[in-house]
């Protein structure tokens, strides 16, 4: 497919090219994980110099949309600058910090969803909750993690707040990690599961206060359990160190 430059703007040529390449990424035409066309091909398609292409690609590498792999090519590693920036920041964050941000987002999402949800939204949440419960009963960890995230994404979708949805979606990888970190604990915490059911029912009943309370309840139960697990881990490490010194 022949790519054509749009009408000139105040942007430099390399900035115009970078903007068009970014559009190919954000639109999904160049999906995350795909290798972009080689430099000669881009030069031919856009009708610009190699230096212009290199500057544009370097700019997108700097923003975190692209990643250069020497000897292999350049790959799409994020679908938006916002996602790339959030992921860079999350990599520096502790699990505890991630949980706190998750709590803030999910609490507000539950409150807004309770005020804005449609019957179709409730049907989706209940379907996700059923899949989550089925995975729990069968002790299918992978399915449980996936269903849990899908449930919360369904709640976010019911807020009809595009920015909030994007923020949560861009945090998906870190959220999956936080769920995975806690999964051994959550599988055995009955109040945690009851609170998810309570959240969905509160949203269905258009009760924002009860929805917020349900989120507070399951996050609190999870944080307490994780705190206890860290305590057990520290005690075990201390015991192992004592034994090795004897």
Protein Blocks (a to p, Z undefined) as FASTA:
>chain_A
ZZddddddfbdfklmmmmmmmmmmmnomagghiacddfklmmmmnopafklmmmmmmmmm
mnopaccdehibccdfbfbfklmmmmmmmmmpcfklmmmmmmmmmmmmmmmmmmmpcfkl
mmmmmmmmmmmmmmmmnopaklmmmmmmmmmmmmmmmnopaklmmmmmmmmmmmmmmmmm
mmmmmmmmmklmmmmmmmmmmmmnopaklmmmmmmmmmmmmmmmmmmmmmmmmmmmmmmm
mmmmZZ
